[in-house]
């Protein structure tokens, strides 16, 4: 999945789910190194999706 395809980001039961028009990708956050997870969150937050499309709108 390309970053510019991501339309929606959810946090569900300890997982992040990235959705595009036709694809979904689940990231099991308990399996990701803490520093890598922070980098991923910064990258995803930079996508600047509307708050209703991303739980990251309120993430600091």
C-alpha positions in Angstrom: 0.0 0.0 0.0 1.4 3.4 -1.0 1.2 6.2 1.6 -0.7 8.4 -0.7 -3.4 5.7 -1.0 -4.2 5.7 2.7 -7.7 7.2 3.3 -8.5 6.0 6.8 -6.5 5.0 9.9 -8.1 3.2 12.9 -6.9 1.8 16.2 -8.8 -1.4 16.9 -7.9 -3.9 19.8 -4.2 -3.0 19.9 -3.8 -2.9 16.2 -3.6 -0.1 13.6 -5.6 -0.6 10.5 -4.7 1.4 7.4 -7.4 1.5 4.7 -7.3 2.6 1.1 -10.1 2.5 -1.4 -9.6 -1.3 -2.0 -7.1 -2.5 0.5 -6.7 -2.8 4.3 -3.4 -3.4 6.2 -3.3 -4.5 9.9 -0.3 -3.6 12.0 0.0 -5.5 15.2 1.6 -2.8 17.4 2.7 -5.2 20.2 5.1 -6.7 17.6 6.7 -3.4 16.6 9.8 -2.0 18.3 8.8 1.1 20.4 11.1 3.5 18.5 10.0 2.2 15.1 6.4 2.5 16.2 7.0 6.2 17.1 8.5 6.8 13.7 5.6 5.1 12.0 3.1 7.2 13.9 4.9 10.4 13.0 4.9 9.4 9.4 1.2 8.5 9.4 0.3 11.7 11.3 2.1 13.6 8.5 -0.5 12.3 6.1 -2.8 15.1 7.4 -6.0 13.1 7.1 -9.2 14.8 8.5 -9.8 14.0 12.2 -12.8 11.8 11.3 -10.5 9.6 9.1 -7.7 9.2 11.6 -7.4 8.6 15.4 -4.0 10.3 15.1 -5.5 13.8 14.8 -5.5 14.0 18.6 -2.1 12.1 19.0 0.8 14.1 20.3 
